[in-house]
């Protein structure tokens, strides 16, 4: 989804969005039944919990600087799910969040490749290519909507 603005090569080199510490474990992607089952075929030891109609990784408590790596991540090749990865992953570093009852699209500040681009470029791409898809997906899968975190700059708020 982001190929026009973010290269696969840059993403594959970074992999930051595929690792989580105890402070950002809330950022793990939400899986549908289909994507969960696909990952379980490839990595049967993956553990999930259900939440609001979706599936999240079951992660044991992380201590100090311990990291949890997405089970779909192959450190050499990237995501083993390819184009079948969860919607959260396909739109990252964009995020859909709930701000006072309104849905807003934000951007994760830790994606240096995209975050350091001109705001006009990342908002323009969002408006032209992605916003409608994100809002449509969230209509069908409200479980992907995260509560707002003020570290995430707001790019677009849904109109009434």
PyMOL CGO cylinders between C-alpha atoms (Angstrom):
from pymol import cmd
from pymol.cgo import CYLINDER

trace = [
    CYLINDER, 0.00, 0.00, 0.00, 2.86, 2.36, 0.70, 0.3, 1, 1, 1, 1, 1, 1,
    CYLINDER, 2.86, 2.36, 0.70, 5.10, 1.43, -2.22, 0.3, 1, 1, 1, 1, 1, 1,
    CYLINDER, 5.10, 1.43, -2.22, 4.68, 4.84, -3.83, 0.3, 1, 1, 1, 1, 1, 1,
    CYLINDER, 4.68, 4.84, -3.83, 6.07, 6.60, -0.79, 0.3, 1, 1, 1, 1, 1, 1,
    CYLINDER, 6.07, 6.60, -0.79, 8.13, 4.01, 1.13, 0.3, 1, 1, 1, 1, 1, 1,
    CYLINDER, 8.13, 4.01, 1.13, 10.48, 1.51, -0.50, 0.3, 1, 1, 1, 1, 1, 1,
    CYLINDER, 10.48, 1.51, -0.50, 10.40, -2.18, 0.42, 0.3, 1, 1, 1, 1, 1, 1,
    CYLINDER, 10.40, -2.18, 0.42, 14.20, -2.08, 0.62, 0.3, 1, 1, 1, 1, 1, 1,
    CYLINDER, 14.20, -2.08, 0.62, 14.23, 0.65, 3.28, 0.3, 1, 1, 1, 1, 1, 1,
    CYLINDER, 14.23, 0.65, 3.28, 11.58, -1.19, 5.30, 0.3, 1, 1, 1, 1, 1, 1,
    CYLINDER, 11.58, -1.19, 5.30, 13.43, -4.50, 5.03, 0.3, 1, 1, 1, 1, 1, 1,
    CYLINDER, 13.43, -4.50, 5.03, 16.65, -2.86, 6.27, 0.3, 1, 1, 1, 1, 1, 1,
    CYLINDER, 16.65, -2.86, 6.27, 14.97, -1.26, 9.29, 0.3, 1, 1, 1, 1, 1, 1,
    CYLINDER, 14.97, -1.26, 9.29, 12.42, -3.75, 10.71, 0.3, 1, 1, 1, 1, 1, 1,
    CYLINDER, 12.42, -3.75, 10.71, 11.75, -1.35, 13.61, 0.3, 1, 1, 1, 1, 1, 1,
    CYLINDER, 11.75, -1.35, 13.61, 8.00, -1.76, 13.21, 0.3, 1, 1, 1, 1, 1, 1,
    CYLINDER, 8.00, -1.76, 13.21, 8.37, -5.53, 13.82, 0.3, 1, 1, 1, 1, 1, 1,
    CYLINDER, 8.37, -5.53, 13.82, 9.87, -5.30, 17.30, 0.3, 1, 1, 1, 1, 1, 1,
    CYLINDER, 9.87, -5.30, 17.30, 8.20, -4.14, 20.48, 0.3, 1, 1, 1, 1, 1, 1,
    CYLINDER, 8.20, -4.14, 20.48, 9.39, -3.26, 23.94, 0.3, 1, 1, 1, 1, 1, 1,
    CYLINDER, 9.39, -3.26, 23.94, 7.25, -3.17, 27.08, 0.3, 1, 1, 1, 1, 1, 1,
    CYLINDER, 7.25, -3.17, 27.08, 6.23, 0.43, 26.35, 0.3, 1, 1, 1, 1, 1, 1,
    CYLINDER, 6.23, 0.43, 26.35, 5.00, -0.07, 22.81, 0.3, 1, 1, 1, 1, 1, 1,
    CYLINDER, 5.00, -0.07, 22.81, 3.55, -3.57, 23.01, 0.3, 1, 1, 1, 1, 1, 1,
    CYLINDER, 3.55, -3.57, 23.01, 0.14, -1.89, 22.47, 0.3, 1, 1, 1, 1, 1, 1,
    CYLINDER, 0.14, -1.89, 22.47, 1.35, -1.26, 18.91, 0.3, 1, 1, 1, 1, 1, 1,
    CYLINDER, 1.35, -1.26, 18.91, 1.36, -4.92, 17.90, 0.3, 1, 1, 1, 1, 1, 1,
    CYLINDER, 1.36, -4.92, 17.90, -0.81, -5.52, 14.84, 0.3, 1, 1, 1, 1, 1, 1,
    CYLINDER, -0.81, -5.52, 14.84, -4.37, -6.77, 14.97, 0.3, 1, 1, 1, 1, 1, 1,
    CYLINDER, -4.37, -6.77, 14.97, -4.85, -9.97, 13.00, 0.3, 1, 1, 1, 1, 1, 1,
    CYLINDER, -4.85, -9.97, 13.00, -8.04, -11.13, 11.32, 0.3, 1, 1, 1, 1, 1, 1,
    CYLINDER, -8.04, -11.13, 11.32, -9.03, -14.78, 11.59, 0.3, 1, 1, 1, 1, 1, 1,
    CYLINDER, -9.03, -14.78, 11.59, -7.59, -15.33, 8.11, 0.3, 1, 1, 1, 1, 1, 1,
    CYLINDER, -7.59, -15.33, 8.11, -4.19, -13.72, 8.77, 0.3, 1, 1, 1, 1, 1, 1,
    CYLINDER, -4.19, -13.72, 8.77, -3.95, -15.44, 12.16, 0.3, 1, 1, 1, 1, 1, 1,
    CYLINDER, -3.95, -15.44, 12.16, -4.57, -18.85, 10.56, 0.3, 1, 1, 1, 1, 1, 1,
    CYLINDER, -4.57, -18.85, 10.56, -2.08, -18.13, 7.80, 0.3, 1, 1, 1, 1, 1, 1,
    CYLINDER, -2.08, -18.13, 7.80, 0.63, -17.29, 10.32, 0.3, 1, 1, 1, 1, 1, 1,
    CYLINDER, 0.63, -17.29, 10.32, -0.22, -20.36, 12.41, 0.3, 1, 1, 1, 1, 1, 1,
    CYLINDER, -0.22, -20.36, 12.41, 0.34, -22.55, 9.34, 0.3, 1, 1, 1, 1, 1, 1,
    CYLINDER, 0.34, -22.55, 9.34, 3.85, -21.13, 9.05, 0.3, 1, 1, 1, 1, 1, 1,
    CYLINDER, 3.85, -21.13, 9.05, 4.62, -20.65, 12.74, 0.3, 1, 1, 1, 1, 1, 1,
    CYLINDER, 4.62, -20.65, 12.74, 2.36, -23.03, 14.71, 0.3, 1, 1, 1, 1, 1, 1,
    CYLINDER, 2.36, -23.03, 14.71, 3.88, -22.04, 18.08, 0.3, 1, 1, 1, 1, 1, 1,
    CYLINDER, 3.88, -22.04, 18.08, 2.55, -18.47, 17.79, 0.3, 1, 1, 1, 1, 1, 1,
    CYLINDER, 2.55, -18.47, 17.79, 0.15, -17.62, 20.61, 0.3, 1, 1, 1, 1, 1, 1,
    CYLINDER, 0.15, -17.62, 20.61, -2.79, -15.24, 20.20, 0.3, 1, 1, 1, 1, 1, 1,
    CYLINDER, -2.79, -15.24, 20.20, -5.42, -13.66, 22.39, 0.3, 1, 1, 1, 1, 1, 1,
    CYLINDER, -5.42, -13.66, 22.39, -8.76, -12.34, 21.16, 0.3, 1, 1, 1, 1, 1, 1,
    CYLINDER, -8.76, -12.34, 21.16, -9.64, -8.69, 21.55, 0.3, 1, 1, 1, 1, 1, 1,
    CYLINDER, -9.64, -8.69, 21.55, -12.68, -6.87, 20.18, 0.3, 1, 1, 1, 1, 1, 1,
    CYLINDER, -12.68, -6.87, 20.18, -13.14, -9.31, 17.30, 0.3, 1, 1, 1, 1, 1, 1,
    CYLINDER, -13.14, -9.31, 17.30, -9.48, -9.42, 16.30, 0.3, 1, 1, 1, 1, 1, 1,
    CYLINDER, -9.48, -9.42, 16.30, -6.40, -11.31, 17.39, 0.3, 1, 1, 1, 1, 1, 1,
    CYLINDER, -6.40, -11.31, 17.39, -3.28, -10.00, 19.09, 0.3, 1, 1, 1, 1, 1, 1,
    CYLINDER, -3.28, -10.00, 19.09, -0.07, -11.78, 19.97, 0.3, 1, 1, 1, 1, 1, 1,
    CYLINDER, -0.07, -11.78, 19.97, 0.03, -13.22, 23.44, 0.3, 1, 1, 1, 1, 1, 1,
    CYLINDER, 0.03, -13.22, 23.44, 3.19, -11.73, 24.83, 0.3, 1, 1, 1, 1, 1, 1,
    CYLINDER, 3.19, -11.73, 24.83, 4.70, -12.67, 28.16, 0.3, 1, 1, 1, 1, 1, 1,
    CYLINDER, 4.70, -12.67, 28.16, 5.81, -9.79, 30.36, 0.3, 1, 1, 1, 1, 1, 1,
    CYLINDER, 5.81, -9.79, 30.36, 8.81, -8.04, 28.90, 0.3, 1, 1, 1, 1, 1, 1,
    CYLINDER, 8.81, -8.04, 28.90, 11.51, -7.11, 31.39, 0.3, 1, 1, 1, 1, 1, 1,
    CYLINDER, 11.51, -7.11, 31.39, 13.85, -4.13, 31.18, 0.3, 1, 1, 1, 1, 1, 1,
    CYLINDER, 13.85, -4.13, 31.18, 15.01, -3.71, 27.57, 0.3, 1, 1, 1, 1, 1, 1,
    CYLINDER, 15.01, -3.71, 27.57, 13.73, -7.08, 26.38, 0.3, 1, 1, 1, 1, 1, 1,
    CYLINDER, 13.73, -7.08, 26.38, 12.13, -7.03, 22.93, 0.3, 1, 1, 1, 1, 1, 1,
    CYLINDER, 12.13, -7.03, 22.93, 9.31, -9.05, 21.41, 0.3, 1, 1, 1, 1, 1, 1,
    CYLINDER, 9.31, -9.05, 21.41, 9.80, -9.73, 17.71, 0.3, 1, 1, 1, 1, 1, 1,
    CYLINDER, 9.80, -9.73, 17.71, 6.80, -10.36, 15.50, 0.3, 1, 1, 1, 1, 1, 1,
    CYLINDER, 6.80, -10.36, 15.50, 6.60, -14.10, 14.77, 0.3, 1, 1, 1, 1, 1, 1,
    CYLINDER, 6.60, -14.10, 14.77, 6.01, -13.22, 11.09, 0.3, 1, 1, 1, 1, 1, 1,
    CYLINDER, 6.01, -13.22, 11.09, 9.42, -11.57, 10.89, 0.3, 1, 1, 1, 1, 1, 1,
    CYLINDER, 9.42, -11.57, 10.89, 12.23, -13.43, 9.20, 0.3, 1, 1, 1, 1, 1, 1,
    CYLINDER, 12.23, -13.43, 9.20, 15.34, -11.41, 10.04, 0.3, 1, 1, 1, 1, 1, 1,
    CYLINDER, 15.34, -11.41, 10.04, 16.85, -12.17, 6.63, 0.3, 1, 1, 1, 1, 1, 1,
    CYLINDER, 16.85, -12.17, 6.63, 13.80, -11.86, 4.35, 0.3, 1, 1, 1, 1, 1, 1,
    CYLINDER, 13.80, -11.86, 4.35, 11.37, -9.61, 6.23, 0.3, 1, 1, 1, 1, 1, 1,
    CYLINDER, 11.37, -9.61, 6.23, 7.71, -10.49, 6.73, 0.3, 1, 1, 1, 1, 1, 1,
    CYLINDER, 7.71, -10.49, 6.73, 6.89, -14.08, 5.83, 0.3, 1, 1, 1, 1, 1, 1,
    CYLINDER, 6.89, -14.08, 5.83, 3.25, -13.07, 5.23, 0.3, 1, 1, 1, 1, 1, 1,
    CYLINDER, 3.25, -13.07, 5.23, 4.19, -10.85, 2.28, 0.3, 1, 1, 1, 1, 1, 1,
    CYLINDER, 4.19, -10.85, 2.28, 1.13, -9.10, 0.86, 0.3, 1, 1, 1, 1, 1, 1,
    CYLINDER, 1.13, -9.10, 0.86, -1.08, -11.01, 3.34, 0.3, 1, 1, 1, 1, 1, 1,
    CYLINDER, -1.08, -11.01, 3.34, 0.27, -9.16, 6.36, 0.3, 1, 1, 1, 1, 1, 1,
    CYLINDER, 0.27, -9.16, 6.36, -2.21, -7.52, 8.76, 0.3, 1, 1, 1, 1, 1, 1,
    CYLINDER, -2.21, -7.52, 8.76, -3.74, -4.22, 7.69, 0.3, 1, 1, 1, 1, 1, 1,
    CYLINDER, -3.74, -4.22, 7.69, -1.93, -2.43, 10.56, 0.3, 1, 1, 1, 1, 1, 1,
    CYLINDER, -1.93, -2.43, 10.56, 1.36, -3.53, 9.03, 0.3, 1, 1, 1, 1, 1, 1,
    CYLINDER, 1.36, -3.53, 9.03, 0.36, -2.60, 5.48, 0.3, 1, 1, 1, 1, 1, 1,
    CYLINDER, 0.36, -2.60, 5.48, -0.34, 1.00, 6.49, 0.3, 1, 1, 1, 1, 1, 1,
    CYLINDER, -0.34, 1.00, 6.49, 2.41, 1.49, 9.10, 0.3, 1, 1, 1, 1, 1, 1,
    CYLINDER, 2.41, 1.49, 9.10, 3.70, 4.08, 10.07, 0.3, 1, 1, 1, 1, 1, 1,
    CYLINDER, 3.70, 4.08, 10.07, 0.22, 5.51, 9.55, 0.3, 1, 1, 1, 1, 1, 1,
    CYLINDER, 0.22, 5.51, 9.55, -2.15, 4.67, 12.40, 0.3, 1, 1, 1, 1, 1, 1,
    CYLINDER, -2.15, 4.67, 12.40, -5.87, 5.11, 12.93, 0.3, 1, 1, 1, 1, 1, 1,
    CYLINDER, -5.87, 5.11, 12.93, -6.66, 6.31, 16.42, 0.3, 1, 1, 1, 1, 1, 1,
    CYLINDER, -6.66, 6.31, 16.42, -9.63, 7.38, 18.49, 0.3, 1, 1, 1, 1, 1, 1,
    CYLINDER, -9.63, 7.38, 18.49, -9.42, 10.99, 19.65, 0.3, 1, 1, 1, 1, 1, 1,
    CYLINDER, -9.42, 10.99, 19.65, -12.40, 11.99, 21.75, 0.3, 1, 1, 1, 1, 1, 1,
    CYLINDER, -12.40, 11.99, 21.75, -14.80, 9.81, 19.78, 0.3, 1, 1, 1, 1, 1, 1,
    CYLINDER, -14.80, 9.81, 19.78, -13.45, 10.83, 16.36, 0.3, 1, 1, 1, 1, 1, 1,
    CYLINDER, -13.45, 10.83, 16.36, -11.23, 8.71, 14.18, 0.3, 1, 1, 1, 1, 1, 1,
    CYLINDER, -11.23, 8.71, 14.18, -7.96, 10.28, 13.15, 0.3, 1, 1, 1, 1, 1, 1,
    CYLINDER, -7.96, 10.28, 13.15, -5.04, 9.11, 11.08, 0.3, 1, 1, 1, 1, 1, 1,
    CYLINDER, -5.04, 9.11, 11.08, -1.70, 9.74, 12.72, 0.3, 1, 1, 1, 1, 1, 1,
    CYLINDER, -1.70, 9.74, 12.72, 1.89, 8.84, 11.99, 0.3, 1, 1, 1, 1, 1, 1,
    CYLINDER, 1.89, 8.84, 11.99, 4.37, 6.91, 14.13, 0.3, 1, 1, 1, 1, 1, 1,
    CYLINDER, 4.37, 6.91, 14.13, 7.33, 9.18, 14.85, 0.3, 1, 1, 1, 1, 1, 1,
    CYLINDER, 7.33, 9.18, 14.85, 9.78, 6.27, 15.00, 0.3, 1, 1, 1, 1, 1, 1,
    CYLINDER, 9.78, 6.27, 15.00, 9.70, 5.60, 11.25, 0.3, 1, 1, 1, 1, 1, 1,
    CYLINDER, 9.70, 5.60, 11.25, 12.58, 7.88, 10.30, 0.3, 1, 1, 1, 1, 1, 1,
    CYLINDER, 12.58, 7.88, 10.30, 12.24, 7.20, 6.58, 0.3, 1, 1, 1, 1, 1, 1,
    CYLINDER, 12.24, 7.20, 6.58, 8.73, 8.59, 6.37, 0.3, 1, 1, 1, 1, 1, 1,
    CYLINDER, 8.73, 8.59, 6.37, 8.64, 10.88, 9.41, 0.3, 1, 1, 1, 1, 1, 1,
    CYLINDER, 8.64, 10.88, 9.41, 11.49, 12.99, 8.06, 0.3, 1, 1, 1, 1, 1, 1,
    CYLINDER, 11.49, 12.99, 8.06, 9.74, 13.68, 4.77, 0.3, 1, 1, 1, 1, 1, 1,
    CYLINDER, 9.74, 13.68, 4.77, 7.96, 16.98, 4.16, 0.3, 1, 1, 1, 1, 1, 1,
    CYLINDER, 7.96, 16.98, 4.16, 4.58, 17.00, 5.88, 0.3, 1, 1, 1, 1, 1, 1,
    CYLINDER, 4.58, 17.00, 5.88, 2.97, 17.97, 2.58, 0.3, 1, 1, 1, 1, 1, 1,
    CYLINDER, 2.97, 17.97, 2.58, 4.23, 14.73, 1.05, 0.3, 1, 1, 1, 1, 1, 1,
    CYLINDER, 4.23, 14.73, 1.05, 3.01, 12.40, 3.81, 0.3, 1, 1, 1, 1, 1, 1,
    CYLINDER, 3.01, 12.40, 3.81, -0.35, 14.15, 4.15, 0.3, 1, 1, 1, 1, 1, 1,
    CYLINDER, -0.35, 14.15, 4.15, -0.76, 14.44, 0.37, 0.3, 1, 1, 1, 1, 1, 1,
    CYLINDER, -0.76, 14.44, 0.37, -0.16, 10.72, -0.08, 0.3, 1, 1, 1, 1, 1, 1,
    CYLINDER, -0.16, 10.72, -0.08, -2.55, 9.99, 2.76, 0.3, 1, 1, 1, 1, 1, 1,
    CYLINDER, -2.55, 9.99, 2.76, -5.34, 12.12, 1.26, 0.3, 1, 1, 1, 1, 1, 1,
    CYLINDER, -5.34, 12.12, 1.26, -4.79, 10.93, -2.32, 0.3, 1, 1, 1, 1, 1, 1,
    CYLINDER, -4.79, 10.93, -2.32, -4.06, 7.25, -1.80, 0.3, 1, 1, 1, 1, 1, 1,
    CYLINDER, -4.06, 7.25, -1.80, -4.76, 5.92, 1.66, 0.3, 1, 1, 1, 1, 1, 1,
    CYLINDER, -4.76, 5.92, 1.66, -7.24, 7.72, 3.92, 0.3, 1, 1, 1, 1, 1, 1,
    CYLINDER, -7.24, 7.72, 3.92, -10.38, 6.32, 2.32, 0.3, 1, 1, 1, 1, 1, 1,
    CYLINDER, -10.38, 6.32, 2.32, -8.97, 2.77, 2.48, 0.3, 1, 1, 1, 1, 1, 1,
    CYLINDER, -8.97, 2.77, 2.48, -8.05, 3.19, 6.15, 0.3, 1, 1, 1, 1, 1, 1,
    CYLINDER, -8.05, 3.19, 6.15, -11.45, 4.57, 7.15, 0.3, 1, 1, 1, 1, 1, 1,
    CYLINDER, -11.45, 4.57, 7.15, -13.26, 1.88, 5.11, 0.3, 1, 1, 1, 1, 1, 1,
    CYLINDER, -13.26, 1.88, 5.11, -11.22, -0.88, 6.71, 0.3, 1, 1, 1, 1, 1, 1,
    CYLINDER, -11.22, -0.88, 6.71, -11.84, 0.58, 10.19, 0.3, 1, 1, 1, 1, 1, 1,
    CYLINDER, -11.84, 0.58, 10.19, -15.59, 0.58, 9.45, 0.3, 1, 1, 1, 1, 1, 1,
    CYLINDER, -15.59, 0.58, 9.45, -15.39, -3.19, 8.97, 0.3, 1, 1, 1, 1, 1, 1,
    CYLINDER, -15.39, -3.19, 8.97, -12.71, -3.84, 11.60, 0.3, 1, 1, 1, 1, 1, 1,
    CYLINDER, -12.71, -3.84, 11.60, -13.05, -1.29, 14.42, 0.3, 1, 1, 1, 1, 1, 1,
    CYLINDER, -13.05, -1.29, 14.42, -10.64, -3.37, 16.51, 0.3, 1, 1, 1, 1, 1, 1,
    CYLINDER, -10.64, -3.37, 16.51, -7.72, -1.78, 14.63, 0.3, 1, 1, 1, 1, 1, 1,
    CYLINDER, -7.72, -1.78, 14.63, -8.52, 1.66, 16.04, 0.3, 1, 1, 1, 1, 1, 1,
    CYLINDER, -8.52, 1.66, 16.04, -6.00, 2.43, 18.79, 0.3, 1, 1, 1, 1, 1, 1,
    CYLINDER, -6.00, 2.43, 18.79, -6.54, 4.95, 21.56, 0.3, 1, 1, 1, 1, 1, 1,
    CYLINDER, -6.54, 4.95, 21.56, -4.75, 8.18, 20.82, 0.3, 1, 1, 1, 1, 1, 1,
    CYLINDER, -4.75, 8.18, 20.82, -1.18, 8.58, 22.02, 0.3, 1, 1, 1, 1, 1, 1,
    CYLINDER, -1.18, 8.58, 22.02, -0.01, 12.20, 21.98, 0.3, 1, 1, 1, 1, 1, 1,
    CYLINDER, -0.01, 12.20, 21.98, 3.41, 11.15, 20.66, 0.3, 1, 1, 1, 1, 1, 1,
    CYLINDER, 3.41, 11.15, 20.66, 1.72, 10.56, 17.28, 0.3, 1, 1, 1, 1, 1, 1,
    CYLINDER, 1.72, 10.56, 17.28, 1.21, 13.67, 15.17, 0.3, 1, 1, 1, 1, 1, 1,
    CYLINDER, 1.21, 13.67, 15.17, -2.34, 13.95, 13.83, 0.3, 1, 1, 1, 1, 1, 1,
    CYLINDER, -2.34, 13.95, 13.83, -2.45, 14.11, 10.05, 0.3, 1, 1, 1, 1, 1, 1,
    CYLINDER, -2.45, 14.11, 10.05, -6.15, 13.86, 9.25, 0.3, 1, 1, 1, 1, 1, 1,
    CYLINDER, -6.15, 13.86, 9.25, -9.34, 13.81, 11.32, 0.3, 1, 1, 1, 1, 1, 1,
    CYLINDER, -9.34, 13.81, 11.32, -12.44, 12.19, 9.92, 0.3, 1, 1, 1, 1, 1, 1,
    CYLINDER, -12.44, 12.19, 9.92, -15.21, 14.59, 9.03, 0.3, 1, 1, 1, 1, 1, 1,
    CYLINDER, -15.21, 14.59, 9.03, -18.70, 14.19, 10.44, 0.3, 1, 1, 1, 1, 1, 1,
]
cmd.load_cgo(trace, "trace")
